[in-house]
Amino acid sequence: MRLVLLGGPGSGKGTQADVLKKKYNVAKLSTGDLLRGEISNNTKLGKQAKSYMDNGELVPDSVMISILDKKTTEFEEKKQGYILDGFPRTVPQAEALLEMLKKQGVTLTMALLIDVPKHELVRRLSSRWTCKNCSATTFKDPDGNSVVCPQCGGELYQRDDDKRETILNRMKVYKKNTQPLIAFFEEKGLLEEVNGFGSFEEISGRIINLFNEKDIK
Ligand SMILES: [Zn+2]
């Protein structure tokens, strides 16, 4: 399985990736972790990446793809599947990824979108409250009545990041960046969607059903 996982903030895709990782014995590759790994091992690619980061610049796609190429080739040799979390984020990155796989003589299994309706994402995200006393975060319904920290009984407040307006803005940015990516994978016939409305377990169940249908192991 070679999987790209797509989903907005609050879609829970990171946690779903963890479930798939266990169930299917695949690796979860996040570009942040891969970068840190190359840098701490002081590899040639790590040094290249670090030189950009030290200058406060983004690591170019070409460097990121080289790192991914190296890593995924290792997995192909071990015959182990993987899930990409957080990559690609743009159409050029997606094009480069498919090109990379083509050179490896393999294909992407699918780009899986966890599609959560906007109102549900906003509800999930804006239900996060922080304790004034111990900084623990907790979830409650936006109109819920629980007003104390479950850890210490302290008073709860909502950080600016967790406020509805901030979240709506983040969603707008996410949508603007991700719509073209979704369209790209759809055009290539690689896009699959699962309904991201419901509990965490319900969503996992839908993903696993989809994999069963497609005979993905
Ligand atoms: Zn507290």
Residues whose N, C-alpha, C, O or C-beta is under 5 A from the ligand:
A	BS01	ZN	C131 N133 C134 S135 A136 C149 Q151 C152 G153 G154
